[in-house]
Amino acid sequence: MLILLPPSETKRAGGTGRSFSAEALRFRELSEHRSALLDALVELAETPEAMVSALKLGATQHGEIDVNRRVRDSPTMPAIDRYTGVLYDALDGQSLTPPQRTFADTHVLIHSALFGLLPALDPIPAYRLSHSSRIPGLSLKKHWKDSLRALLAERDDLIIDMRSEGYSDLGTAPGRAGSYYLRVLTTESDGTRRALNHFNKKAKGEFARALIRAETDFAELDELLRWARSSGWSLERSEDDIALIV
């Protein structure tokens, strides 16, 4: 089983490990793409006005310019701990047991706009870049699309894609049996279903945490559906998608 998670624009500052090294990241086939983006981001940080525009930084976010300027020399921490915000607060990776964190490292990939796909425990620095950022002379979609799609196409796992559509567009999961995009829905009083917006992040974080804590490598969707029912989750299959009902 492979769980695909989006990143978060908000991140913990500082680090618990040594300074960033691209050599410490897995999926070395993405190294050139990572290096090119790091170079572009550091260069952009030398022109603060351009970075404010490219990253859509508000008046209170100008400190992110220096974060990006120093990204290659910054201390690191595991990706699952670096990201904060609604989804990652619900996932609460720092409270997982060592065996659960090892399971997450094998079965969770976090999709970073800067680094591509990251196993949960890969050490990364703080940075600011999202799927909607505009780097002069570089399209993030064109930059990542083919390499990430090829990387995911090599996987034969049961794939549960919890990314937002913006990140999914940077590298689509394979369109095959066993690969499912997860949507979070709620049931209205009249019985109709509607998609959750902001609050879907909390549900995805809680569900990802439950999957990690179960420490079960589900091979097929039917196995996952049976586990969900027995664990109090309302999970439904819908063609190429699955719906988490909250």
Backbone torsions as a table, in degrees:
resi	resn	phi	psi	omega
1	MET	NA	139.3	177.5
2	LEU	-127.6	124.8	178.2
3	ILE	-104.6	121.4	177.6
4	LEU	-100.4	124.0	-179.4
5	LEU	-117.5	148.3	170.9
6	PRO	-77.2	165.1	172.3
7	PRO	-85.5	-160.4	173.7
8	SER	-139.5	145.9	176.0
9	GLU	-67.7	-28.6	179.3
10	THR	-91.6	140.3	-175.1
11	LYS	-142.8	152.8	173.8
12	ARG	-69.7	141.5	176.5
13	ALA	-82.1	168.5	175.7
14	GLY	74.1	-153.9	-178.7
15	GLY	-174.0	163.2	179.5
16	THR	-114.0	-5.4	-177.5
17	GLY	-124.8	-175.7	-178.7
18	ARG	-69.9	172.8	-177.8
19	SER	-59.2	154.6	-176.2
20	PHE	-56.3	137.3	172.6
21	SER	-139.3	123.4	178.6
22	ALA	-60.7	-25.9	-179.3
23	GLU	-66.4	-19.6	-177.9
24	ALA	-83.3	-9.3	-179.2
25	LEU	-89.7	139.8	176.1
26	ARG	-81.2	179.0	-171.8
27	PHE	59.9	64.3	-176.4
28	ARG	-63.7	-17.9	177.0
29	GLU	-65.4	-12.8	177.1
30	LEU	-95.3	2.8	-172.0
31	SER	-58.4	-45.2	-178.4
32	GLU	-64.5	-39.3	179.0
33	HIS	-65.7	-40.8	178.8
34	ARG	-64.6	-45.7	-177.5
35	SER	-62.7	-42.1	-179.8
36	ALA	-62.4	-41.3	179.8
37	LEU	-70.4	-39.5	176.9
38	LEU	-60.4	-44.3	178.1
39	ASP	-60.0	-44.8	-177.8
40	ALA	-65.6	-38.1	-177.9
41	LEU	-69.7	-43.7	179.0
42	VAL	-64.7	-41.1	178.3
43	GLU	-63.6	-41.7	179.9
44	LEU	-63.6	-34.0	-179.3
45	ALA	-65.8	-17.3	177.9
46	GLU	-75.1	-12.1	176.2
47	THR	-122.1	86.1	-172.3
48	PRO	-52.1	-41.9	-178.1
49	GLU	-61.5	-39.4	179.5
50	ALA	-67.2	-38.3	179.5
51	MET	-69.8	-38.4	176.5
52	VAL	-56.5	-43.0	-180.0
53	SER	-71.0	-45.4	-175.6
54	ALA	-65.3	-36.7	-176.3
55	LEU	-100.9	1.5	178.7
56	LYS	54.7	50.7	-177.4
57	LEU	-82.9	134.4	175.4
58	GLY	-79.8	175.4	-176.0
59	ALA	-60.4	-29.6	-178.3
60	THR	-91.9	3.4	-175.1
61	GLN	-110.4	10.7	-176.0
62	HIS	-67.3	-15.3	174.3
63	GLY	-64.2	-20.3	179.1
64	GLU	-66.1	-22.2	178.4
65	ILE	-62.3	-46.3	-179.9
66	ASP	-69.9	-33.5	175.6
67	VAL	-57.5	-45.6	180.0
68	ASN	-71.4	-34.5	179.6
69	ARG	-62.1	-34.1	-175.2
70	ARG	-101.3	12.2	-169.5
71	VAL	-59.0	-35.2	-177.1
72	ARG	-73.8	-17.1	-177.4
73	ASP	-113.8	9.4	-174.6
74	SER	-84.5	152.3	174.4
75	PRO	-68.3	159.1	-173.9
76	THR	-117.5	166.5	167.5
77	MET	-151.6	161.5	179.8
78	PRO	-55.8	141.4	-176.1
79	ALA	-54.2	-39.7	-176.8
80	ILE	-66.4	-22.1	177.8
81	ASP	-94.4	-25.7	-177.7
82	ARG	-65.9	-42.9	-174.1
83	TYR	-79.7	141.7	177.0
84	THR	-123.2	-162.1	-178.9
85	GLY	96.9	-179.1	-170.3
86	VAL	-57.5	-50.9	-176.6
87	LEU	-63.5	-47.6	-174.5
88	TYR	-77.0	-25.4	172.2
89	ASP	-65.2	-38.9	178.8
90	ALA	-71.8	-36.4	178.3
91	LEU	-69.2	-40.0	174.9
92	ASP	51.3	59.9	-175.6
93	GLY	-60.9	-29.2	-177.3
94	GLN	-69.2	-20.0	-179.9
95	SER	-93.3	-2.1	177.0
96	LEU	-69.1	149.9	177.5
97	THR	-72.1	160.3	177.4
98	PRO	-52.9	-44.5	177.4
99	PRO	-63.3	-36.6	178.1
100	GLN	-66.7	-38.3	177.8
101	ARG	-67.4	-36.5	175.3
102	THR	-64.4	-41.2	176.4
103	PHE	-61.4	-44.3	179.1
104	ALA	-61.3	-38.2	-178.4
105	ASP	-64.0	-28.5	-180.0
106	THR	-87.3	-30.7	-168.2
107	HIS	-117.6	-0.6	179.4
108	VAL	-119.7	129.9	170.7
109	LEU	-119.2	130.4	177.7
110	ILE	-102.5	131.3	-174.8
111	HIS	-96.1	104.8	178.6
112	SER	-95.8	138.4	175.8
113	ALA	-66.8	-26.4	-178.3
114	LEU	-89.9	-39.9	-172.3
115	PHE	-109.5	-3.8	-176.1
116	GLY	78.5	-141.5	-178.3
117	LEU	-85.7	133.1	-175.9
118	LEU	-127.1	125.1	166.9
119	PRO	-58.9	152.3	-169.0
120	ALA	-56.1	-32.8	-174.8
121	LEU	-102.0	7.5	175.7
122	ASP	-62.9	135.8	-175.2
123	PRO	-83.6	121.8	-178.8
124	ILE	-129.7	154.0	176.7
125	PRO	-85.1	171.0	169.5
126	ALA	-70.5	146.2	179.2
127	TYR	-161.3	170.1	175.6
128	ARG	-132.5	111.5	174.8
129	LEU	-168.6	131.9	178.5
130	SER	-126.0	172.6	-177.9
131	HIS	-61.5	-23.4	-177.7
132	SER	-96.1	1.2	179.5
133	SER	-66.1	149.6	-179.2
134	ARG	-114.0	100.7	176.7
135	ILE	-89.9	122.3	-178.0
136	PRO	-53.4	127.5	177.4
137	GLY	76.3	9.4	-177.1
138	LEU	-144.2	122.0	175.2
139	SER	-93.7	118.9	-179.5
140	LEU	-59.8	-36.8	-179.3
141	LYS	-65.0	-47.4	178.5
142	LYS	-66.4	-35.2	-177.2
143	HIS	-64.0	-41.6	-172.2
144	TRP	-102.8	-26.0	-164.3
145	LYS	-52.6	-54.8	-173.8
146	ASP	-68.1	-43.2	-175.9
147	SER	-68.4	-41.2	-179.0
148	LEU	-73.3	-37.9	177.1
149	ARG	-62.8	-40.5	179.1
150	ALA	-66.4	-40.9	179.9
151	LEU	-62.1	-44.8	-179.8
152	LEU	-70.0	-32.2	-179.7
153	ALA	-64.8	-23.1	179.3
154	GLU	-74.7	-17.3	-176.1
155	ARG	-82.2	138.4	175.8
156	ASP	-113.0	16.8	179.4
157	ASP	-72.3	165.4	160.6
158	LEU	-68.9	118.9	-176.8
159	ILE	-106.1	126.2	174.8
160	ILE	-113.4	104.7	-173.3
161	ASP	-93.7	106.6	-179.5
162	MET	-102.9	10.8	-179.0
163	ARG	-70.1	157.5	170.1
164	SER	-71.5	162.7	-178.6
165	GLU	-64.1	-31.2	178.6
166	GLY	-60.9	-40.3	178.2
167	TYR	-79.9	-35.0	176.5
168	SER	-58.9	-35.1	179.4
169	ASP	-66.6	-22.5	178.6
170	LEU	-79.3	-7.6	-179.7
171	GLY	176.5	91.6	-172.4
172	THR	-70.2	145.4	173.3
173	ALA	-72.2	154.6	-177.4
174	PRO	-61.7	138.3	177.7
175	GLY	-87.1	75.3	-177.4
176	ARG	-139.3	167.8	173.0
177	ALA	-61.7	134.7	-179.9
178	GLY	97.6	-0.4	177.0
179	SER	-120.6	119.8	-171.0
180	TYR	-133.5	136.2	173.6
181	TYR	-89.4	128.2	-177.8
182	LEU	-93.6	126.2	175.4
183	ARG	-113.8	144.4	178.9
184	VAL	-104.9	120.6	-177.2
185	LEU	-122.4	157.2	172.7
186	THR	-127.7	154.5	-178.2
187	THR	-101.0	123.3	178.3
188	GLU	-75.9	169.1	-178.2
189	SER	-61.7	-25.9	179.3
190	ASP	-90.6	6.9	177.0
191	GLY	92.6	-8.5	179.9
192	THR	-77.2	156.9	-179.4
193	ARG	-107.4	143.2	174.1
194	ARG	-140.2	152.7	179.9
195	ALA	-77.0	141.7	172.4
196	LEU	-84.1	149.2	178.4
197	ASN	-100.0	-102.2	-176.9
198	HIS	-56.1	-39.6	-173.1
199	PHE	-74.8	-7.4	176.9
200	ASN	-67.9	-24.4	-179.1
201	LYS	-64.6	-41.7	179.6
202	LYS	-63.4	-43.3	-179.9
203	ALA	-64.0	-41.0	178.5
204	LYS	-64.5	-41.1	178.2
205	GLY	-63.4	-43.2	179.5
206	GLU	-66.2	-39.4	-179.5
207	PHE	-69.9	-41.3	177.0
208	ALA	-61.1	-41.5	178.5
209	ARG	-61.9	-42.7	179.5
210	ALA	-62.7	-40.7	178.5
211	LEU	-64.1	-41.5	179.5
212	ILE	-66.1	-44.0	-178.5
213	ARG	-66.9	-26.3	177.8
214	ALA	-69.3	-26.3	179.0
215	GLU	51.2	42.7	-179.9
216	THR	-120.5	126.1	-179.2
217	ASP	-89.2	83.8	-178.7
218	PHE	-65.8	130.3	-178.4
219	ALA	-94.2	-26.2	-176.4
220	GLU	-136.1	155.0	-178.1
221	LEU	-62.5	-38.1	-179.5
222	ASP	-58.9	-37.5	177.1
223	GLU	-63.6	-42.7	179.5
224	LEU	-64.8	-41.6	-179.8
225	LEU	-63.5	-40.4	179.0
226	ARG	-65.1	-42.6	178.0
227	TRP	-62.2	-42.7	-178.4
228	ALA	-59.8	-46.3	-179.9
229	ARG	-61.0	-41.9	-177.8
230	SER	-72.9	-17.2	-177.2
231	SER	-105.1	6.7	175.2
232	GLY	87.4	14.2	177.3
233	TRP	-99.8	140.5	176.6
234	SER	-99.5	101.1	-176.5
235	LEU	-124.6	126.7	-176.2
236	GLU	-126.2	145.0	177.6
237	ARG	-89.5	139.2	178.2
238	SER	-145.7	91.5	-177.8
239	GLU	52.4	-114.6	-177.1
240	ASP	-91.0	3.1	-179.8
241	ASP	-116.9	165.4	165.8
242	ILE	-127.2	148.3	-177.2
243	ALA	-116.9	128.2	172.4
244	LEU	-96.6	115.8	-176.0
245	ILE	-96.2	121.1	-179.3
246	VAL	-125.0	NA	NA
